[in-house]
Amino acid sequence: METINWQGNITFLYYDDLARADEFFQKTLNLSLILDQGWAKVYRISAGAFLGAVDKTRGSVRASSPDGVLVGFVVQNFDQVVAELAQRGIEFINPPAQNPEIGIKSVMFFDQEGYKFEVQEFLLEQDIKEFY
């Protein structure tokens, strides 16, 4: 009998300025706030995928640097999403590019506290079947 049945995933990021992170997630990234515990907030990315923002002084993890985290967003309309993010003020680290070696379109950007985010669209048939 299998008892493990994961229902979703929450990736938590730790912030000095939680209010600024909240504004970024809701207004810039268009994520819906689904849980507000004051010093911790959770946003829905998609069914079963969530992003948490935590006041750095209150959380259970003492994050010393955002360098070890990359949050990836998978989309099917890469060009449109990139254009909309640019209109919302996102400055990309690199120009949007296609990587034929691994079959993705990708672009990356930082948030206000240095966490790195990636928008990617899978292009290979076997990956499309898994992700969309």
C-alpha positions, 0 to 999 in steps of 0.5 A: 500500500502506498501512503505517500501522495504529495498534494503540492509543493511550496517553495519558500523565499525569505525577505527583508521587505515582505511588503515589497515582495508581496507587491512584486508577486501580486502586481508584477508576477500576477500571482494570487495570494491564497494564504496570509499569515502576516509574516508568511504569505503563500501565492498560487502559481498553478494547481499544486504549485505555490510560492511562499514569502516569509519575513526573514526575521520570523521564518524557520530558516535563516537564509543568508543569501538568495544565491542558491535558489532558482524559481522556474515558471513553466509557460506555453506562451513564452513570447507573450509572457516575456512581453507582458513582464517587460511591460510590468518593468521586469529587467531581464538578466539575458535576452530571451533565448532558445536552447536547442541542446535541451529544447527550451525557450528561457529568460531569467530575472531577479526580484528586488532582493536578489532571488533569481527567476526563470520563465521557460517553455518546453519545446521537445515533444516528450517534455511537452507531454509531461509539462502541459 
